[in-house]
Amino acid sequence: MVLSPAQLAGLAAGHGDDATLEVLRVGQLGRRRLLTVAAARAGGTGSPAAQCLALLTLAERADPAAVAHVLAHPPVTGWATDALHGRPDTAYLGGLAAAAALRAGLPFTLAVPCPRGALLLPTVGGAVGLGAGTAVVRGRGRRYDPGSAGDGRPPPGLSVYGPAGAVHATDGSGDGHAPARGWLPSRRLTPGRDAPPAQVLVDDQDPHRSRYHRPPTSRLDDATADRLDRLTGQAWHWLTDRLPAHARGLATLLRTLVPLTPAPSGHPVSATSRAALGAIALSVPADPQTLALLLVHELQHTKLGALLDLLPLHAPGGPARYRAPWRWDPRPVGALLQGAYAHLGVAEVWRCRRHEDVRCAFEYAYWRVQTARAVAQLAGSAELTDDGRAFVAGMAGTLRGWEPAGDARVEAAARDVADGGAVRWALANLAPEDDAVAEVAYAWRRGRRPPPIAAPAVVPGPARPASTGDTGPEAAVRRRLLATDHGGTGTSPSEAERVDHADRSYAAGDTGGALAGYRRRLAEDPGDADALVGVALVAGRLGRTAAARVLTARADLVRALCHRLPGADPLAVATWLAGDPDEPLPPER
């Protein structure tokens, strides 16, 4: 399956038309079909896996759409991949076969191993309390109706018997009976006008849904499930109204929402996995606008992951050496590409909201500049294929077409926070060679021009997301911007205790006072990261562009030299390293 250059360009620009999205959807379905057959055949002929595959084949002949719906369930990819790597789960394959046969309306009897005492029929529901051993699943030929799945009862005609319990429909019609004990129906988001389509499930029971950096929740209680359903409808309405191209992308590619346990910080989290494309995992956020942002972010990952399954955009492997502005640790080219494409969507969401208040304007300006910097790195990478270079060029074109936030204060604050992050990344991940530092320090002491500087080694720091300025001058700038927009003075008393005087001076526009404060701090501690960030930002505000560039890109070297050269002014060192011929050389020492 091949995308045309026009389809690739449409995806690169941020969206993709309906036909392109359908190619991605069909590509994922085809991949899952192949993986499922391969995983089943790996179980050997005459095995329970072979019987399950035979039932799937019968269902395919009777109703191809029924089998396609079941195999579109996102965790199928991870389950099959695990099986092919020697970690089979025949119970899951049996559940897939039974779900497909139910949807196709086939009569069947299937015995499957059930070591955990529970059996999931993906997209239909799960039977629990069966006891460990072998479960027997029977269908009486009644076609499964998803519209009746919310009443808590098994589908009419289904029965599941285990060593310690059984679940079954009480009669053929299913009318007039209480929910069956031991049956957990699959939850669906409520369809409606401007709401997600009916096939989107809330996946809170699949045993293969644990593919993310946060653990999934257990089965949601009814109140939480209702809240997620309501928030999703509201988010969908906003997306349909404001970002309809992303709403269409979700309608085509989204199959499940996987609830995640909240982060200890309380901040909303979301994720996707190449082993479960079509699923978006997230903690239940506080408001629909946040949910819309999470959905767009993860939709971008979903589209790019599906594209990469069809078309390579970069060489495989590769070292972790790129700066992703949203991470403190270096990333390989593939991860940087994923992050840049996801944050293209993030920036677009904030672009739609930029006129709401100064915070939204700042978020738009910040993510626009950070995404543009990531794309610029990608554009210079030799690891991209020709298609990859075309894709990156498309992202760059979209970013060039977006206007600034419209407020000089906001744009300046966004640049400050972005530049501060670059300095911190260099300090955390770059390590100049000792011999090189010694040679450069010797030239400084002798009043000479700096020698050619070797590229530093990339020594990854701890893997963690970056923040948007929690300490140092970036925090002071951001707090002042947001506080003054609401009539404040810049910082609250509690914040003032945590923000250094030099940082407050910088945020207030007193560059002289800020620089003096940062110099004093660095004279006491050349490793003061906040102060080095402050010097870099002051250099930029003073028009010392070359020095600011050195401080931003090679803060590691400036820090190392200041350690070797007690009393050296970091701004003077950075100016000297920049090789500005108009600046005097340091005196010989």
Secondary structure, 3 states (H helix, E strand, C coil): CCCCHHHHHHHHCCCCCHHHHHHHHHHHHHHHHHHHHHHHHCCCCCCHHHHHHHHHHHHHHHCHHHHHHHHCCCHHHHHHHHHHCCCCCHHHHHHHHHHHHHHHCCEEEEEEEECCCCEEECCCEEECCCCCEEEEEEEECCCCCHHHHHHCCCCCCEEEECCCCEEECCCCCCCCCCCCCCEEECEECCCCCCCCCCCCEECCCCCCCCCCCCCECCCCCHHHHHHHHHHHHHHHHHHHHHCHHHHHHHHHHCCEEEEECCCCCCCCCEECCHHHCCEEEECCCCCHHHHHHHHHHHHHHHHHHHHHCCCCCECCCCCCCECCCCECCCECHHHHHHHHHHHHHHHHHHHHHCCCCHHHHHHHHHHHHHHHHHHHHHHCCCCECHHHHHHHHHHHHHHHCCCCCCCHHHHHHHHHHHHHHHHHHHHHHEECCHHHHHHHHHHHHCCCCCCCCCCCEECCCCCCECCCCCCHHHHHHHHHHHHHHCCCCCCCHHHHHHCCHHHHHHHCCCHHHHHHHHHHHHHHCCCCHHHHHHHHHHHHHCCCHHHHHHHHHCHHHHHHHHHHCCCCCHHHHHHHHCCCCCCCCCCCC
